[in-house]
Amino acid sequence: MNIKPLADRVVVKMVESEETTKSGIVLPGSAKEKPQIAEVVAVGPGTVQDGKEVKMEVKVGDKVIISKYSGTEVKFNNEEYTILKQGDILAIVE
């Protein structure tokens, strides 16, 4: 069984952030921010909005930057994913 997003939704898996700063300071769990870089694992087929087709700009495997605290977090097969609308994706990391 897989997660298959509907309409203009995208399933992403958050990329783990480093636990130490560039200067070597180790950050405790409470000091870390929620990561904003994620990898796309599934993409919906797109949608029609105001009579115009909205095509999907991302594809599986893309690394993306998402809005902080966007989407819905789900646990599936002991893995944590976030399901969000394509509009919550800010950029593709190349």
N, CA, C and O atoms as a GROMACS GRO file, in nm:
protein
  376
    1MET      N    1   0.084  -0.117   0.000
    1MET     CA    2   0.000   0.000   0.000
    1MET      C    3   0.089   0.124   0.000
    1MET      O    4   0.187   0.131   0.075
    2ASN      N    5   0.055   0.221  -0.084
    2ASN     CA    6   0.130   0.347  -0.095
    2ASN      C    7   0.038   0.465  -0.069
    2ASN      O    8  -0.085   0.452  -0.073
    3ILE      N    9   0.097   0.581  -0.043
    3ILE     CA   10   0.020   0.704  -0.031
    3ILE      C   11   0.012   0.767  -0.169
    3ILE      O   12   0.115   0.792  -0.232
    4LYS      N   13  -0.110   0.792  -0.217
    4LYS     CA   14  -0.130   0.855  -0.347
    4LYS      C   15  -0.207   0.985  -0.325
    4LYS      O   16  -0.327   0.982  -0.299
    5PRO      N   17  -0.139   1.100  -0.334
    5PRO     CA   18  -0.208   1.227  -0.309
    5PRO      C   19  -0.308   1.261  -0.418
    5PRO      O   20  -0.293   1.221  -0.534
    6LEU      N   21  -0.412   1.336  -0.380
    6LEU     CA   22  -0.515   1.378  -0.473
    6LEU      C   23  -0.493   1.523  -0.515
    6LEU      O   24  -0.426   1.599  -0.445
    7ALA      N   25  -0.550   1.560  -0.628
    7ALA     CA   26  -0.549   1.698  -0.680
    7ALA      C   27  -0.409   1.756  -0.683
    7ALA      O   28  -0.317   1.695  -0.739
    8ASP      N   29  -0.390   1.874  -0.623
    8ASP     CA   30  -0.259   1.941  -0.628
    8ASP      C   31  -0.180   1.921  -0.500
    8ASP      O   32  -0.104   2.009  -0.458
    9ARG      N   33  -0.197   1.806  -0.438
    9ARG     CA   34  -0.125   1.777  -0.314
    9ARG      C   35   0.003   1.700  -0.342
    9ARG      O   36   0.016   1.630  -0.442
   10VAL      N   37   0.098   1.716  -0.250
   10VAL     CA   38   0.229   1.654  -0.263
   10VAL      C   39   0.264   1.588  -0.130
   10VAL      O   40   0.239   1.646  -0.024
   11VAL      N   41   0.322   1.468  -0.134
   11VAL     CA   42   0.369   1.401  -0.013
   11VAL      C   43   0.521   1.418  -0.008
   11VAL      O   44   0.591   1.385  -0.103
   12VAL      N   45   0.570   1.471   0.105
   12VAL     CA   46   0.714   1.493   0.121
   12VAL      C   47   0.762   1.426   0.248
   12VAL      O   48   0.685   1.402   0.342
   13LYS      N   49   0.891   1.396   0.250
   13LYS     CA   50   0.957   1.344   0.370
   13LYS      C   51   1.062   1.446   0.409
   13LYS      O   52   1.147   1.482   0.327
   14MET      N   53   1.056   1.491   0.532
   14MET     CA   54   1.148   1.594   0.579
   14MET      C   55   1.291   1.542   0.581
   14MET      O   56   1.315   1.427   0.618
   15VAL      N   57   1.385   1.627   0.541
   15VAL     CA   58   1.527   1.593   0.545
   15VAL      C   59   1.576   1.629   0.684
   15VAL      O   60   1.551   1.740   0.733
   16GLU      N   61   1.646   1.537   0.748
   16GLU     CA   62   1.695   1.560   0.883
   16GLU      C   63   1.792   1.677   0.886
   16GLU      O   64   1.881   1.687   0.802
   17SER      N   65   1.774   1.765   0.982
   17SER     CA   66   1.865   1.878   0.996
   17SER      C   67   1.985   1.836   1.081
   17SER      O   68   1.976   1.743   1.161
   18GLU      N   69   2.095   1.906   1.063
   18GLU     CA   70   2.214   1.875   1.140
   18GLU      C   71   2.194   1.912   1.286
   18GLU      O   72   2.122   2.008   1.317
   19GLU      N   73   2.256   1.838   1.374
   19GLU     CA   74   2.240   1.863   1.515
   19GLU      C   75   2.351   1.950   1.572
   19GLU      O   76   2.349   1.982   1.691
   20THR      N   77   2.447   1.989   1.489
   20THR     CA   78   2.552   2.079   1.535
   20THR      C   79   2.560   2.198   1.440
   20THR      O   80   2.529   2.186   1.321
   21THR      N   81   2.602   2.312   1.492
   21THR     CA   82   2.617   2.430   1.409
   21THR      C   83   2.749   2.422   1.333
   21THR      O   84   2.831   2.334   1.359
   22LYS      N   85   2.769   2.514   1.239
   22LYS     CA   86   2.894   2.514   1.161
   22LYS      C   87   3.015   2.533   1.250
   22LYS      O   88   3.124   2.486   1.218
   23SER      N   89   2.998   2.602   1.362
   23SER     CA   90   3.109   2.625   1.453
   23SER      C   91   3.129   2.509   1.550
   23SER      O   92   3.220   2.514   1.634
   24GLY      N   93   3.046   2.404   1.540
   24GLY     CA   94   3.065   2.285   1.622
   24GLY      C   95   2.981   2.281   1.748
   24GLY      O   96   3.000   2.191   1.830
   25ILE      N   97   2.891   2.375   1.767
   25ILE     CA   98   2.806   2.376   1.886
   25ILE      C   99   2.692   2.276   1.867
   25ILE      O  100   2.622   2.281   1.766
   26VAL      N  101   2.675   2.187   1.962
   26VAL     CA  102   2.569   2.087   1.955
   26VAL      C  103   2.440   2.149   2.007
   26VAL      O  104   2.436   2.206   2.116
   27LEU      N  105   2.333   2.137   1.926
   27LEU     CA  106   2.204   2.194   1.964
   27LEU      C  107   2.117   2.090   2.033
   27LEU      O  108   2.102   1.979   1.981
   28PRO      N  109   2.059   2.123   2.148
   28PRO     CA  110   1.964   2.031   2.211
   28PRO      C  111   1.835   2.026   2.130
   28PRO      O  112   1.809   2.116   2.050
   29GLY      N  113   1.755   1.922   2.149
   29GLY     CA  114   1.630   1.905   2.073
   29GLY      C  115   1.538   2.023   2.080
   29GLY      O  116   1.470   2.054   1.982
   30SER      N  117   1.532   2.091   2.194
   30SER     CA  118   1.440   2.204   2.209
   30SER      C  119   1.485   2.327   2.132
   30SER      O  120   1.404   2.416   2.106
   31ALA      N  121   1.612   2.335   2.096
   31ALA     CA  122   1.664   2.453   2.026
   31ALA      C  123   1.655   2.440   1.875
   31ALA      O  124   1.674   2.538   1.802
   32LYS      N  125   1.626   2.321   1.827
   32LYS     CA  126   1.621   2.300   1.683
   32LYS      C  127   1.490   2.350   1.625
   32LYS      O  128   1.384   2.334   1.686
   33GLU      N  129   1.496   2.410   1.507
   33GLU     CA  130   1.376   2.451   1.436
   33GLU      C  131   1.329   2.336   1.349
   33GLU      O  132   1.406   2.246   1.315
   34LYS      N  133   1.203   2.340   1.314
   34LYS     CA  134   1.150   2.241   1.221
   34LYS      C  135   1.220   2.259   1.088
   34LYS      O  136   1.229   2.372   1.038
   35PRO      N  137   1.271   2.152   1.027
   35PRO     CA  138   1.339   2.166   0.898
   35PRO      C  139   1.243   2.212   0.790
   35PRO      O  140   1.123   2.183   0.796
   36GLN      N  141   1.296   2.285   0.691
   36GLN     CA  142   1.212   2.334   0.583
   36GLN      C  143   1.247   2.268   0.450
   36GLN      O  144   1.182   2.295   0.349
   37ILE      N  145   1.348   2.182   0.449
   37ILE     CA  146   1.386   2.113   0.325
   37ILE      C  147   1.332   1.972   0.332
   37ILE      O  148   1.349   1.901   0.431
   38ALA      N  149   1.267   1.931   0.223
   38ALA     CA  150   1.205   1.799   0.218
   38ALA      C  151   1.228   1.737   0.081
   38ALA      O  152   1.260   1.806  -0.016
   39GLU      N  153   1.209   1.606   0.075
   39GLU     CA  154   1.218   1.534  -0.052
   39GLU      C  155   1.079   1.489  -0.092
   39GLU      O  156   1.004   1.435  -0.011
   40VAL      N  157   1.044   1.512  -0.218
   40VAL     CA  158   0.912   1.474  -0.270
   40VAL      C  159   0.909   1.323  -0.291
   40VAL      O  160   0.996   1.268  -0.359
   41VAL      N  161   0.807   1.256  -0.232
   41VAL     CA  162   0.795   1.111  -0.248
   41VAL      C  163   0.673   1.071  -0.332
   41VAL      O  164   0.668   0.960  -0.383
   42ALA      N  165   0.575   1.162  -0.346
   42ALA     CA  166   0.457   1.134  -0.430
   42ALA      C  167   0.394   1.267  -0.470
   42ALA      O  168   0.397   1.364  -0.394
   43VAL      N  169   0.336   1.269  -0.591
   43VAL     CA  170   0.276   1.391  -0.645
   43VAL      C  171   0.137   1.358  -0.699
   43VAL      O  172   0.119   1.257  -0.766
   44GLY      N  173   0.041   1.444  -0.669
   44GLY     CA  174  -0.095   1.428  -0.721
   44GLY      C  175  -0.100   1.460  -0.869
   44GLY      O  176  -0.002   1.508  -0.926
   45PRO      N  177  -0.214   1.434  -0.934
   45PRO     CA  178  -0.226   1.454  -1.079
   45PRO      C  179  -0.245   1.599  -1.122
   45PRO      O  180  -0.240   1.629  -1.241
   46GLY      N  181  -0.267   1.690  -1.028
   46GLY     CA  182  -0.297   1.829  -1.062
   46GLY      C  183  -0.445   1.853  -1.045
   46GLY      O  184  -0.518   1.764  -1.003
   47THR      N  185  -0.490   1.973  -1.077
   47THR     CA  186  -0.631   2.007  -1.056
   47THR      C  187  -0.674   2.113  -1.157
   47THR      O  188  -0.592   2.163  -1.234
   48VAL      N  189  -0.801   2.145  -1.156
   48VAL     CA  190  -0.854   2.252  -1.239
   48VAL      C  191  -0.904   2.361  -1.145
   48VAL      O  192  -0.984   2.335  -1.055
   49GLN      N  193  -0.857   2.484  -1.166
   49GLN     CA  194  -0.895   2.596  -1.081
   49GLN      C  195  -0.941   2.710  -1.170
   49GLN      O  196  -0.867   2.753  -1.259
   50ASP      N  197  -1.060   2.760  -1.147
   50ASP     CA  198  -1.118   2.868  -1.228
   50ASP      C  199  -1.118   2.834  -1.377
   50ASP      O  200  -1.096   2.921  -1.461
   51GLY      N  201  -1.142   2.708  -1.408
   51GLY     CA  202  -1.148   2.664  -1.546
   51GLY      C  203  -1.013   2.641  -1.613
   51GLY      O  204  -1.008   2.606  -1.731
   52LYS      N  205  -0.905   2.661  -1.540
   52LYS     CA  206  -0.771   2.641  -1.596
   52LYS      C  207  -0.703   2.522  -1.528
   52LYS      O  208  -0.715   2.504  -1.406
   53GLU      N  209  -0.632   2.443  -1.608
   53GLU     CA  210  -0.561   2.328  -1.553
   53GLU      C  211  -0.437   2.375  -1.478
   53GLU      O  212  -0.358   2.454  -1.530
   54VAL      N  213  -0.420   2.326  -1.356
   54VAL     CA  214  -0.301   2.357  -1.276
   54VAL      C  215  -0.210   2.235  -1.284
   54VAL      O  216  -0.242   2.130  -1.228
   55LYS      N  217  -0.097   2.249  -1.353
   55LYS     CA  218  -0.006   2.136  -1.366
   55LYS      C  219   0.091   2.134  -1.249
   55LYS      O  220   0.119   2.237  -1.187
   56MET      N  221   0.141   2.017  -1.220
   56MET     CA  222   0.233   2.000  -1.108
   56MET      C  223   0.374   2.039  -1.152
   56MET      O  224   0.424   1.992  -1.254
   57GLU      N  225   0.437   2.124  -1.073
   57GLU     CA  226   0.571   2.175  -1.103
   57GLU      C  227   0.682   2.088  -1.044
   57GLU      O  228   0.797   2.100  -1.084
   58VAL      N  229   0.647   2.001  -0.949
   58VAL     CA  230   0.747   1.917  -0.884
   58VAL      C  231   0.729   1.772  -0.926
   58VAL      O  232   0.622   1.734  -0.974
   59LYS      N  233   0.833   1.694  -0.908
   59LYS     CA  234   0.826   1.552  -0.940
   59LYS      C  235   0.891   1.473  -0.827
   59LYS      O  236   0.962   1.529  -0.744
   60VAL      N  237   0.867   1.344  -0.824
   60VAL     CA  238   0.923   1.256  -0.721
   60VAL      C  239   1.076   1.266  -0.727
   60VAL      O  240   1.136   1.259  -0.834
   61GLY      N  241   1.136   1.281  -0.610
   61GLY     CA  242   1.282   1.290  -0.600
   61GLY      C  243   1.333   1.433  -0.586
   61GLY      O  244   1.448   1.453  -0.546
   62ASP      N  245   1.251   1.533  -0.619
   62ASP     CA  246   1.293   1.673  -0.604
   62ASP      C  247   1.313   1.706  -0.457
   62ASP      O  248   1.238   1.658  -0.372
   63LYS      N  249   1.413   1.786  -0.428
   63LYS     CA  250   1.429   1.843  -0.294
   63LYS      C  251   1.367   1.981  -0.299
   63LYS      O  252   1.395   2.059  -0.390
   64VAL      N  253   1.283   2.012  -0.202
   64VAL     CA  254   1.207   2.137  -0.203
   64VAL      C  255   1.216   2.208  -0.069
   64VAL      O  256   1.245   2.146   0.034
   65ILE      N  257   1.191   2.338  -0.072
   65ILE     CA  258   1.180   2.418   0.050
   65ILE      C  259   1.032   2.446   0.069
   65ILE      O  260   0.965   2.495  -0.022
   66ILE      N  261   0.981   2.413   0.187
   66ILE     CA  262   0.838   2.432   0.214
   66ILE      C  263   0.818   2.540   0.319
   66ILE      O  264   0.910   2.574   0.394
   67SER      N  265   0.697   2.594   0.324
   67SER     CA  266   0.662   2.693   0.426
   67SER      C  267   0.669   2.629   0.564
   67SER      O  268   0.637   2.511   0.580
   68LYS      N  269   0.712   2.707   0.662
   68LYS     CA  270   0.719   2.655   0.799
   68LYS      C  271   0.579   2.620   0.846
   68LYS      O  272   0.483   2.693   0.822
   69TYR      N  273   0.570   2.507   0.913
   69TYR     CA  274   0.446   2.461   0.976
   69TYR      C  275   0.330   2.444   0.877
   69TYR      O  276   0.214   2.460   0.914
   70SER      N  277   0.361   2.412   0.751
   70SER     CA  278   0.255   2.389   0.652
   70SER      C  279   0.227   2.240   0.640
   70SER      O  280   0.309   2.157   0.678
   71GLY      N  281   0.112   2.208   0.588
   71GLY     CA  282   0.077   2.070   0.560
   71GLY      C  283   0.026   1.995   0.682
   71GLY      O  284   0.012   2.049   0.791
   72THR      N  285  -0.001   1.867   0.658
   72THR     CA  286  -0.050   1.777   0.761
   72THR      C  287   0.049   1.664   0.777
   72THR      O  288   0.085   1.597   0.679
   73GLU      N  289   0.095   1.642   0.899
   73GLU     CA  290   0.191   1.536   0.924
   73GLU      C  291   0.116   1.405   0.945
   73GLU      O  292   0.018   1.400   1.019
   74VAL      N  293   0.164   1.299   0.878
   74VAL     CA  294   0.103   1.167   0.892
   74VAL      C  295   0.213   1.064   0.914
   74VAL      O  296   0.327   1.081   0.871
   75LYS      N  297   0.176   0.955   0.983
   75LYS     CA  298   0.269   0.844   1.003
   75LYS      C  299   0.215   0.727   0.923
   75LYS      O  300   0.098   0.689   0.939
   76PHE      N  301   0.298   0.669   0.837
   76PHE     CA  302   0.256   0.560   0.750
   76PHE      C  303   0.371   0.461   0.740
   76PHE      O  304   0.482   0.499   0.704
   77ASN      N  305   0.345   0.334   0.771
   77ASN     CA  306   0.449   0.230   0.771
   77ASN      C  307   0.571   0.271   0.854
   77ASN      O  308   0.685   0.254   0.810
   78ASN      N  309   0.547   0.326   0.973
   78ASN     CA  310   0.652   0.370   1.066
   78ASN      C  311   0.741   0.480   1.011
   78ASN      O  312   0.852   0.499   1.062
   79GLU      N  313   0.697   0.552   0.909
   79GLU     CA  314   0.770   0.666   0.854
   79GLU      C  315   0.682   0.789   0.868
   79GLU      O  316   0.560   0.780   0.860
   80GLU      N  317   0.744   0.905   0.889
   80GLU     CA  318   0.669   1.029   0.901
   80GLU      C  319   0.675   1.107   0.770
   80GLU      O  320   0.782   1.128   0.714
   81TYR      N  321   0.558   1.149   0.722
   81TYR     CA  322   0.546   1.224   0.599
   81TYR      C  323   0.464   1.350   0.625
   81TYR      O  324   0.394   1.361   0.726
   82THR      N  325   0.473   1.445   0.533
   82THR     CA  326   0.389   1.564   0.537
   82THR      C  327   0.316   1.573   0.404
   82THR      O  328   0.377   1.562   0.298
   83ILE      N  329   0.184   1.592   0.410
   83ILE     CA  330   0.104   1.610   0.289
   83ILE      C  331   0.065   1.758   0.284
   83ILE      O  332   0.006   1.811   0.377
   84LEU      N  333   0.100   1.822   0.173
   84LEU     CA  334   0.072   1.964   0.159
   84LEU      C  335   0.032   1.998   0.017
   84LEU      O  336   0.052   1.918  -0.074
   85LYS      N  337  -0.025   2.116   0.000
   85LYS     CA  338  -0.062   2.163  -0.134
   85LYS      C  339   0.062   2.215  -0.205
   85LYS      O  340   0.156   2.262  -0.141
   86GLN      N  341   0.061   2.206  -0.336
   86GLN     CA  342   0.174   2.254  -0.414
   86GLN      C  343   0.205   2.401  -0.384
   86GLN      O  344   0.321   2.442  -0.393
   87GLY      N  345   0.104   2.480  -0.351
   87GLY     CA  346   0.123   2.622  -0.320
   87GLY      C  347   0.206   2.646  -0.195
   87GLY      O  348   0.257   2.756  -0.176
   88ASP      N  349   0.219   2.545  -0.108
   88ASP     CA  350   0.300   2.559   0.013
   88ASP      C  351   0.448   2.530  -0.013
   88ASP      O  352   0.531   2.545   0.076
   89ILE      N  353   0.480   2.490  -0.135
   89ILE     CA  354   0.620   2.468  -0.173
   89ILE      C  355   0.675   2.600  -0.225
   89ILE      O  356   0.620   2.658  -0.319
   90LEU      N  357   0.782   2.645  -0.164
   90LEU     CA  358   0.839   2.776  -0.199
   90LEU      C  359   0.940   2.768  -0.313
   90LEU      O  360   0.946   2.858  -0.396
   91ALA      N  361   1.019   2.660  -0.318
   91ALA     CA  362   1.126   2.651  -0.419
   91ALA      C  363   1.171   2.507  -0.433
   91ALA      O  364   1.150   2.424  -0.344
   92ILE      N  365   1.234   2.479  -0.548
   92ILE     CA  366   1.299   2.351  -0.572
   92ILE      C  367   1.448   2.373  -0.554
   92ILE      O  368   1.504   2.467  -0.610
   93VAL      N  369   1.514   2.288  -0.475
   93VAL     CA  370   1.657   2.299  -0.452
   93VAL      C  371   1.729   2.220  -0.560
   93VAL      O  372   1.706   2.100  -0.576
   94GLU      N  373   1.818   2.286  -0.634
   94GLU     CA  374   1.892   2.217  -0.741
   94GLU      C  375   2.036   2.200  -0.704
   94GLU      O  376   2.113   2.144  -0.782
   0.00000   0.00000   0.00000
